[in-house]
Amino acid sequence: MSRSLPHEPIRLSLPPPTDRMLGDRLRAAARAIWLGARAALLAPRLLRRWRKPPSPGRVSRILVVRTDRLGDMALTTAALADLKSHFRRAAITVVAPPAPLALLEGHPAVDRLVALTGRRLPDDLAGRFDLAIDFTPDASLRGARLVAAARAPLSIGMRAAGRQAFFNLRGPRADPSRHIVDLNRQLVEALGIEGGAAALSLHVSPDERGAALNRLAALGAASPRVLVHPGGHFASQRWAAERFAEVITLLTGRLGAACVVVAGPGEADLARRVCAATPDALDAGPQTVRGLMALCAACDLFIGNNSGPLHVAGALGVPTVSVAGPTSLARFAPRGPADRVARRELPCSPCNRGRCWHHTCLRSLEPEEVAALAQESLASLLPREEAR
């Protein structure tokens, strides 16, 4: 008779997956070293006295430079309104790439829009302004160089890695832990504008709104209308298209919601994938910036990733439900009273990376969670002004 051996637990040796981001880490370290060296090289140019902020009556022409993307411009609209309120006699010109610049069409705080199509400031702008402002919230020198090229007597931007050497008014530090709206407010406060009270705002014309309503009617989109945008600048920001489709199915079944899927440039395939995965999706097709704004303004809720269209919706006063993966909420969280964020906090959150080797922060989020947040937001809709 054989004797049984005592049971021992099976031990498996599971090595962690290979970290495929080593190259990115090395590039980040090299960039940090370069920025430190750049700050040291520019330090001698900082051995000067900062000029005092100008009085409103001495400024008649202001240049605003914004060199980044759609969401950054939407989050700058409150600062533009504060500038206009303080420098009441001044004409404000905004220079930016064409897509974010389109957001400002018809905005009452802006007098002129100039598209930035290259890396140089258009020649006809040099020497024409009393004050030039760069709203870049990081160490990039592109906006700082454009402001310097404007040759304005007064210039200001955020301080980071020596970039303040291009300005003669002392701006705030480009603190990466602060929200973009708060950094923008700090920058205008450095110009003597106290207690900026303006809210984010974008403006849709009656004709644009009418065209959007006609488009929604043609799609058969009855109330409540939900605009769904599955895109994002970086792949690491994008929740799976099939997950968005599941949310659409849930909201259509539970609330009878009309879920309209939109796409920006280069995102048509994403929109097609969402629409192919559920018969409940209404495909609005690729949109221009102004078309996206008008459709968003005509809807009751926006659902998407933490990307530019999310902040456009917020500036239009539309409640939002966003899926936040690697993005820093301290820096980019929507702040509206009916906004909701789906987020899985991990030891690596937020990494703010444009690429990721596991995407756990997004893959672990379930459609039921996002649908529940959307139901909450629709149930708590606050009275809001029509898009202006």
PyMOL commands that set and color helices and strands:
alter all, ss='L'
color gray80, all
select helices_A, chain A and resi 22-46+56-58+70-74+77-86+98-102+123-125+142-149+163-166+180-189+206-219+235-237+241-255+268-277+289-297+308-315+329-332+360-363+367-379
alter helices_A, ss='H'
color red, helices_A
select strands_A, chain A and resi 61-65+91-96+112-115+131-134+154-156+225-229+258-263+281-286+301-305+320-324+340-343
alter strands_A, ss='S'
color yellow, strands_A
deselect
rebuild
show_as cartoon
